Amino acid sequence: MATNRTDHPLQAAGAGLSRREFLSRGAVATTALTVSACSTRSSAVRSMTRGVEQRPQRDVLVVVFLRGGMDGLSLCVPYGEDALYTLRPELAIPPPGSSRGAVDLDGFFALAPAARALYAPFRAGELAIVQAVGLQHPTRSHFDAMRNMEYGSLGRAAHGSRPGWIARLLAVTEPRGDSMLRAVAVERFLPAALAGSSDALAISDPRTFTVLGRDREDRRALAAMYDHERGFGRDVARNTLRTLEQIERTRFDVREPPTGEAYPDTEFGRKLALTSAWIRAENDVEVLTLDYGGWDHHRNLGAQDGMMAMQLDGLARGLSAFARDLGPDLGRVTLVAFSELGLSAFARDLGPDLGRVTLVAFSEFGRRAAENASGGLDHGHGGTMLVLGGHVKGGRVHGCWPTLGADALDDGDLAITTDARDVLAEIALERFGASALGNVFPSFEPRTCGVVS
Amino acid sequence: MTRFTTAVPVVGRPITDTLIRRATFGADGEIDRAARELGWDAFLERQLHPSAIDDQELDRRLCSEFPELRLSAKEVLKAFEAPARRSRSLVLLRAVYSKRQLFERMVDFWNDHFSIDVTAGECRVLKTIEDSTAIRAHALGRFRDLLEAVTKSAAMLEYLDNRKNLKAAPNENFARELLELHTLGVGEYDESDVRDTARCFTGWTMVPRQDSRFGDFVFDAAEHDESPKVVLGTPIPANGGEADGQLVLDLVACHPATAQRIARKLCQRFISESPPCAVVKAVALAFTNSDGDLRETLRVLFRSEYFTHDPLDPVGETAAEPAVSVSEIAQPKFVRPFHLVVALLRATRANIEDAGGLIDELADLGDAPFSWPTPDGPPDDREWWESSLLSRWRFAERYARQEIAGVSFDIGALTLGSTPEGIVNRLDECLMHGRMSAVDRAVLQARAEALTTLDAGALERLLTLAACSPSFQVT
């Protein structure tokens, strides 16, 4: 595919930066440096046979937002702590060994029975769990906390005026391929984390991502109308129209995993199957985001056989199917896909299992340590993050456990000992090759947390 | 029905197109004609007094097709398999066909403000009742009455769990959203306000579904926390009973932050995504001075220069110079998918036999009524809605080809004229009320000229393009 580098997404993103004024002046300058360095390298690439070495090697990043405030203590149960059973006499999942007890992970934490499908990837070292993770901000509002997560910065002043953290991640990294489409939200709308990126589109199903297919002239007319439009939709229209044919040409193999159980028959299951199809299709999409809502259990939590159990079952079976879907087949599929792009060295470098994928799942906050009188949990603080992939230091529950002791709680909630941005920054650096982390998470100094290698 | 007589100026300023467009879900050829006859003031007053507007045609239809409007929650529970879907159809039919257009827009506004996902729990049967007894009953009334009616409605008690807010360990869900979403806004209260507000509303519950009075509000004194509380710095003494919650509603309904927030949201809905502070301030002041009288609040909003001056109509009565610049007035406001769909149905004088197919389309557009998954309601955020642009185009294409089940329209009537220019003029008039941008017009006309025969297929394609155009995504 011939590419005109002057119309490159990176430059386009740069234009987007100034238009939306989403970076501080200092950050813009840094970004500009990054862009110009990339451009120089890009022209070198363009002038020679398309080489392997120049292509950035990075994972496909899959970001799952568990919206609504997932109760991490019902997923990864700290059964080693008696306080859990005092705070939640009705709702806590019994320890391993009891009737309908949790599935032991390490002698202190255990998986909810409804999430037992995660046991295999955990044992295989593909899944890491981070406990007591979140953002150090006092808000207990869903909407404030979600914005904090999506903008990767704290407080309302930082929201909306700049793009989300994934948009920034795309802006500071060189595209992996020639595609105009670097990120896809497997959703109807673009989440705030991707807002402000001209490299991203919301595509709920690529197989129906088509319009005005009867006559090329109709599409041209549409492009002409939006090209001059200063108001609604100009950038999205341009992005959509230039990507339509590429997507229409691509074969999306939406399937069940070749081994084991199928994807759960839920919206989230369908989104994961589509995500896998995107990864296995011949395209250069680097980031996929998807939402899984429904975690706001103020009443009738039902971690054993109610709503929460259903949610956890969907999460666990979904992620497990996703790992198997990509697992054994990925090496071959990747080799085919990338050898056509002249990236066989990169492909050979990949492990056979989930070699080039890192998936991270998190919520805006965890829930209140103590149960309420309606069998539910109100909004809390510290939460739980899941990281799945081939280069994950899996089989471990990461993070420093703050305990559930009365003094250790943060206004009645699990305290936060790992900043969510520590994990995201580590993934961005180690698995996505982003070095300008200061632009991705402004005013934040990430610490190494050792979740990915 | 005829409570409202003409206590308004009969002769007044001529109507502006901006007022017609923004106070409705789009012109349908009828309301705009009537508006021009009435003039500016009479039109606004008429729309602010919906009960005086004859809507019998629609009422008769709804009466025969939606018996649930006369049934109790218990009866609806027994009678219908898919009450949620029916409640969505009802909203769409009213938005399209009601002559009380400003009222329907305000109902839409409040249903978003007090957003309830009709698929949650028993809301599928309870939402329509709340829509009638709370939202529609008070959409143009007093905010304090509206707030109390919503708070006591079974749908809200169910949706935000207050029906299970028990004194032993209160459930904070409703209390938090009351402060954050229904009134003050985040940053205007702290966590202890949330906790004490929750305690004030312990025991506010409803009759359970086993009973024939299913859904009726009851105060369960045995479950009410009678200890003293402090909300927003106001001490609430012990043993207040149901009055605790009433006091909180008083406090938050007349709080300046609430006035500011409601005013801002109204201005965002009717004027622009980032309305000027001066207008928001004036509307907030009207809200406060009128003790939350929504009719008075809207009167001030619509009397701002945005609606009294028509930038495209230089012969209009624009004696005084507007305080905001003409270009600012002219700034179009994007429309959400629901509004877009309703506007297209109205512009094409659609005949909706069964709204089900359109509800599926709206779900695909991410904007079916009562479907927003979280209690914050859909955002008035252009960037968010823009990101699903392709789904709007797909809808326009399917609609123009008459591929949507249950709805039809006469494309011939819409595209009268045999010349390319005549057809484009007619599309502009029907869909955009003469506001099609020069670029859209040029492109559309070129396309019309390139089509060799202007047969039904060609007309379909031109209508598709017009409905896909940037000019039709705004109002």
Interface residues (C-beta under 8 A of the other chain):
Chain A: R67 G68 P138 T139 R140 S141 H142 F143 D144 R156 A185 R188 F189 L190 A195 G196 L201 A202 T208 F209 V211 L212 R214 D215 E217 D218 A221 L222 A224 M225 Y226 H228 E229 G231 F232 G233 R234 D235 V236 A237 T240 G293 G294 D296 H298 R299 A370 E371 N372 A373 S374 G376 D378 H379 D411
Chain B: L160 D161 K164 N165 L166 K167 A168 A169 P170 N171 E172 N173 R176 E180 V186 G187 E191 V194 P332 F334 L365 G366 P373 T374 D376 R382 E383 W384 W385 E386 S387 S388 L389 L390 S391 W393 R394 E397 S437 V439 D440 V443 L444 A446 R447 A450 R461 T464 L465 C468 S469 P470 Q473 V474
